[in-house]
Protein backbone atom coordinates (compact mmCIF):
# COMPACT_ATOMS: atom_id res chain seq x y z
CA UNK A 1 0.00 0.00 0.00
CA UNK A 2 1.05 3.61 -0.65
CA UNK A 3 -0.35 6.45 1.44
CA UNK A 4 0.37 10.03 0.36
CA UNK A 5 -0.74 12.78 2.74
CA UNK A 6 -0.73 16.53 1.97
CA UNK A 7 2.40 16.18 -0.16
CA UNK A 8 4.16 19.29 -1.46
CA UNK A 9 7.51 19.80 -3.15
CA UNK A 10 9.30 23.11 -3.76
CA UNK A 11 12.34 23.59 -5.97
CA UNK A 12 14.73 26.53 -5.74
CA UNK A 13 14.89 28.69 -8.86
CA UNK A 14 18.08 30.03 -10.39
CA UNK A 15 18.13 33.43 -12.06
CA UNK A 16 18.01 31.76 -15.46
CA UNK A 17 15.04 29.58 -14.44
CA UNK A 18 13.15 32.64 -13.19
CA UNK A 19 13.56 34.22 -16.63
CA UNK A 20 12.48 31.01 -18.37
CA UNK A 21 9.32 30.68 -16.25
CA UNK A 22 8.14 34.19 -17.10
CA UNK A 23 7.59 37.57 -15.41
CA UNK A 24 5.38 36.14 -12.64
CA UNK A 25 8.49 34.38 -11.26
CA UNK A 26 10.76 37.44 -11.50
CA UNK A 27 11.19 37.72 -7.71
CA UNK A 28 10.34 34.14 -6.76
CA UNK A 29 12.91 32.02 -4.95
CA UNK A 30 11.09 28.71 -5.38
CA UNK A 31 8.52 27.01 -7.57
CA UNK A 32 5.99 24.48 -6.25
CA UNK A 33 5.93 21.34 -8.40
CA UNK A 34 3.53 19.37 -6.16
CA UNK A 35 0.92 21.17 -4.05
CA UNK A 36 -0.96 19.49 -1.17
CA UNK A 37 -1.51 16.13 -2.90
CA UNK A 38 -3.16 13.23 -1.05
CA UNK A 39 -4.14 9.78 -2.29
CA UNK A 40 -3.95 6.08 -1.43
CA UNK A 41 -2.89 3.12 -3.58
CA UNK A 42 -4.15 -0.26 -2.41
CA UNK A 43 -2.67 -3.75 -2.81
CA UNK A 44 -4.06 -5.77 -5.70
CA UNK A 45 -5.17 -2.64 -7.58
CA UNK A 46 -3.64 -0.46 -10.28
CA UNK A 47 -3.54 3.26 -9.55
CA UNK A 48 -3.05 5.67 -12.45
CA UNK A 49 -1.52 9.11 -11.91
CA UNK A 50 -2.76 11.04 -14.93
CA UNK A 51 -1.71 14.44 -16.19
CA UNK A 52 -0.16 16.43 -19.03
CA UNK A 53 3.59 16.90 -19.32
CA UNK A 54 4.93 18.98 -16.44
CA UNK A 55 1.92 18.26 -14.22
CA UNK A 56 3.98 16.92 -11.29
CA UNK A 57 3.63 13.18 -11.96
CA UNK A 58 7.32 12.28 -12.05
CA UNK A 59 8.13 14.47 -9.03
CA UNK A 60 5.42 12.69 -7.03
CA UNK A 61 6.67 9.25 -8.04
CA UNK A 62 10.26 10.16 -7.22
CA UNK A 63 9.21 11.23 -3.73
CA UNK A 64 7.33 7.94 -3.28
CA UNK A 65 10.47 6.09 -4.39
CA UNK A 66 12.74 8.06 -1.97
CA UNK A 67 14.66 9.71 -4.81
CA UNK A 68 13.42 13.11 -3.61
CA UNK A 69 12.46 14.40 -0.18
CA UNK A 70 9.14 16.21 0.21
CA UNK A 71 9.02 19.83 1.33
CA UNK A 72 5.83 19.12 3.26
CA UNK A 73 3.58 16.16 3.93
CA UNK A 74 4.25 12.46 4.34
CA UNK A 75 4.47 9.25 2.31
CA UNK A 76 4.37 5.66 3.57
CA UNK A 77 5.15 2.66 1.37
CA UNK A 78 4.34 -0.87 2.57
CA UNK A 79 3.97 0.61 6.06
CA UNK A 80 7.35 2.41 6.06
CA UNK A 81 7.88 6.16 6.17
CA UNK A 82 9.93 7.41 3.21
CA UNK A 83 11.78 9.96 5.36
CA UNK A 84 12.31 7.92 8.53
CA UNK A 85 12.80 4.47 6.95
CA UNK A 86 14.02 5.00 3.37
CA UNK A 87 16.09 1.80 3.27
CA UNK A 88 13.07 -0.32 4.18
CA UNK A 89 11.02 1.44 1.50
CA UNK A 90 13.68 0.64 -1.12
CA UNK A 91 13.65 -3.03 -0.15
CA UNK A 92 9.92 -3.24 -0.83
CA UNK A 93 9.68 -1.09 -3.95
CA UNK A 94 10.54 -1.32 -7.63
CA UNK A 95 10.79 1.97 -9.54
CA UNK A 96 11.00 2.24 -13.32
CA UNK A 97 11.68 5.53 -15.06
CA UNK A 98 12.97 6.32 -18.53
CA UNK A 99 15.56 8.64 -16.97
CA UNK A 100 17.41 5.75 -15.26
CA UNK A 101 20.31 4.68 -17.48
CA UNK A 102 21.33 1.13 -18.27
CA UNK A 103 24.94 -0.08 -18.53
CA UNK A 104 25.61 -0.35 -22.27
CA UNK A 105 28.40 -2.92 -21.91
CA UNK A 106 26.24 -5.39 -20.00
CA UNK A 107 23.66 -7.76 -21.41
CA UNK A 108 20.06 -7.76 -20.10
CA UNK A 109 20.85 -10.93 -18.15
CA UNK A 110 23.93 -9.34 -16.56
CA UNK A 111 22.08 -6.08 -15.85
CA UNK A 112 19.22 -7.84 -14.11
CA UNK A 113 21.55 -10.14 -12.16
CA UNK A 114 23.54 -7.12 -10.98
CA UNK A 115 20.39 -5.65 -9.43
CA UNK A 116 19.45 -9.03 -7.96
CA UNK A 117 22.89 -9.23 -6.32
CA UNK A 118 22.40 -5.79 -4.79
CA UNK A 119 19.21 -7.09 -3.17
CA UNK A 120 20.99 -10.23 -1.97
CA UNK A 121 18.79 -12.64 -3.93
CA UNK A 122 19.69 -16.30 -3.80
CA UNK A 123 20.72 -17.73 -7.18
CA UNK A 124 17.88 -20.25 -7.47
CA UNK A 125 15.30 -17.55 -6.69
CA UNK A 126 16.95 -15.17 -9.16
CA UNK A 127 16.96 -17.74 -11.96
CA UNK A 128 13.30 -18.56 -11.35
CA UNK A 129 12.30 -14.90 -11.40
CA UNK A 130 14.47 -14.12 -14.44
CA UNK A 131 12.95 -16.97 -16.44
CA UNK A 132 9.42 -15.87 -15.57
CA UNK A 133 9.99 -12.18 -16.34
CA UNK A 134 12.01 -12.71 -19.52
CA UNK A 135 9.33 -15.05 -20.81
CA UNK A 136 6.52 -12.64 -19.97
CA UNK A 137 8.33 -9.75 -21.72
CA UNK A 138 9.55 -11.92 -24.62
CA UNK A 139 13.22 -11.14 -23.90
CA UNK A 140 14.87 -14.51 -24.56
CA UNK A 141 16.05 -13.70 -28.08
CA UNK A 142 18.12 -10.69 -26.95
CA UNK A 143 18.93 -11.54 -23.32
CA UNK A 144 22.63 -12.08 -24.09
CA UNK A 145 23.19 -9.14 -26.44
CA UNK A 146 24.91 -5.99 -25.21
CA UNK A 147 22.46 -3.32 -24.17
CA UNK A 148 24.18 -0.73 -26.41
CA UNK A 149 22.96 -2.70 -29.45
CA UNK A 150 19.34 -3.01 -28.35
CA UNK A 151 16.34 -1.07 -29.64
CA UNK A 152 14.49 1.38 -27.40
CA UNK A 153 11.75 -1.20 -26.82
CA UNK A 154 14.27 -3.87 -25.82
CA UNK A 155 15.93 -1.42 -23.43
CA UNK A 156 12.55 -0.57 -21.91
CA UNK A 157 11.85 -4.25 -21.32
CA UNK A 158 15.28 -4.62 -19.70
CA UNK A 159 14.57 -1.64 -17.45
CA UNK A 160 11.27 -3.16 -16.35
CA UNK A 161 12.85 -6.58 -15.72
CA UNK A 162 15.43 -4.86 -13.55
CA UNK A 163 12.68 -3.03 -11.68
CA UNK A 164 10.77 -6.15 -10.62
CA UNK A 165 13.46 -8.85 -10.42
CA UNK A 166 13.51 -8.74 -6.60
CA UNK A 167 9.74 -9.34 -6.47
CA UNK A 168 8.80 -6.06 -4.72
CA UNK A 169 5.47 -5.57 -2.95
CA UNK A 170 5.08 -2.12 -4.52
CA UNK A 171 5.82 -1.30 -8.16
CA UNK A 172 6.09 2.23 -9.59
CA UNK A 173 6.09 2.78 -13.37
CA UNK A 174 6.77 6.27 -14.74
CA UNK A 175 5.22 6.39 -18.24
CA UNK A 176 6.34 2.82 -19.04
CA UNK A 177 4.98 2.67 -22.61
CA UNK A 178 6.01 6.10 -23.92
CA UNK A 179 7.52 5.91 -27.39
CA UNK A 180 7.13 2.15 -27.74
CA UNK A 181 5.67 0.13 -30.59
CA UNK A 182 2.28 -1.52 -30.16
CA UNK A 183 3.63 -5.03 -29.49
CA UNK A 184 6.12 -3.90 -26.84
CA UNK A 185 3.52 -1.68 -25.15
CA UNK A 186 1.11 -4.62 -25.05
CA UNK A 187 3.70 -6.83 -23.30
CA UNK A 188 4.23 -4.16 -20.65
CA UNK A 189 0.49 -3.74 -20.12
CA UNK A 190 0.20 -7.51 -19.65
CA UNK A 191 2.99 -7.40 -17.08
CA UNK A 192 1.25 -4.63 -15.12
CA UNK A 193 -1.90 -6.75 -15.06
CA UNK A 194 0.14 -9.71 -13.82
CA UNK A 195 1.53 -7.58 -10.97
CA UNK A 196 -2.04 -6.75 -9.94
CA UNK A 197 -3.03 -10.42 -10.04
CA UNK A 198 -0.09 -11.21 -7.75
CA UNK A 199 -1.52 -8.77 -5.19
CA UNK A 200 1.11 -6.08 -5.63
CA UNK A 201 0.47 -2.39 -5.20
CA UNK A 202 0.93 -0.79 -8.63
CA UNK A 203 1.08 2.91 -9.47
CA UNK A 204 1.91 4.22 -12.90
CA UNK A 205 1.91 7.63 -14.54
CA UNK A 206 0.68 8.32 -18.04
CA UNK A 207 -0.97 10.91 -20.24
CA UNK A 208 -2.53 8.19 -22.41
CA UNK A 209 -6.17 7.81 -21.44
CA UNK A 210 -6.43 4.57 -23.43
CA UNK A 211 -4.07 2.98 -20.88
CA UNK A 212 -6.26 4.25 -18.05
CA UNK A 213 -9.27 2.49 -19.53
CA UNK A 214 -7.28 -0.72 -20.02
CA UNK A 215 -5.54 -0.88 -16.65
CA UNK A 216 -6.72 1.38 -13.88
CA UNK A 217 -8.85 0.46 -10.91
CA UNK A 218 -8.27 3.89 -9.34
CA UNK A 219 -6.91 7.14 -10.71
CA UNK A 220 -5.98 10.68 -9.87
CA UNK A 221 -5.70 13.60 -12.30
CA UNK A 222 -2.93 16.07 -11.53
CA UNK A 223 -2.35 19.43 -13.20
CA UNK A 224 0.19 22.09 -12.22
CA UNK A 225 0.94 20.10 -9.08
CA UNK A 226 -2.65 19.85 -7.80
CA UNK A 227 -5.14 17.00 -7.83
CA UNK A 228 -8.41 17.64 -9.66
CA UNK A 229 -9.83 14.13 -9.41
CA UNK A 230 -9.10 11.23 -7.05
CA UNK A 231 -11.26 8.11 -6.99
CA UNK A 232 -12.09 4.79 -8.60
CA UNK A 233 -12.52 4.35 -12.35
CA UNK A 234 -16.25 3.78 -11.76
CA UNK A 235 -16.45 7.11 -9.94
CA UNK A 236 -14.58 8.79 -12.80
CA UNK A 237 -17.03 7.38 -15.33
CA UNK A 238 -19.95 8.38 -13.13
CA UNK A 239 -18.99 12.07 -13.15
CA UNK A 240 -18.04 12.24 -16.85
CA UNK A 241 -19.67 15.02 -18.87
CA UNK A 242 -17.95 14.07 -22.12
CA UNK A 243 -18.34 10.96 -24.27
CA UNK A 244 -14.75 9.69 -24.09
CA UNK A 245 -12.01 9.43 -21.47
CA UNK A 246 -9.79 11.71 -23.56
CA UNK A 247 -12.40 14.45 -23.85
CA UNK A 248 -13.24 14.21 -20.14
CA UNK A 249 -9.55 14.49 -19.26
CA UNK A 250 -9.22 17.59 -21.46
CA UNK A 251 -12.33 19.11 -19.87
CA UNK A 252 -11.03 18.63 -16.34
CA UNK A 253 -7.59 20.04 -17.19
CA UNK A 254 -9.03 23.03 -19.02
CA UNK A 255 -11.40 23.78 -16.14
CA UNK A 256 -8.46 23.54 -13.74
Secondary structure, 3 states (H helix, E strand, C coil): CEEEEEEEEEEECCHHHHHHHCHHHCCCCEEEEEEEEEEEECCCCEEEEECCCCCCHHHHHHHHCCCCCCCEEEEEECCEECCCCHHHHHHHEEEEECCCCCCCCCEHHHHHHHHHHHCCCCHHHHHHHHHHHHHHCCCHHHCCCEHHHCCHHHHHHHHHHHHHCCCCCEEEEECCCCCCCHHHHHHHHHHHHHHHHCCCEEEEEECCHHHHHHHCCEEEEEECCEEEEEEEHHHHHHHCCCCCHHHHHHHHHHHC
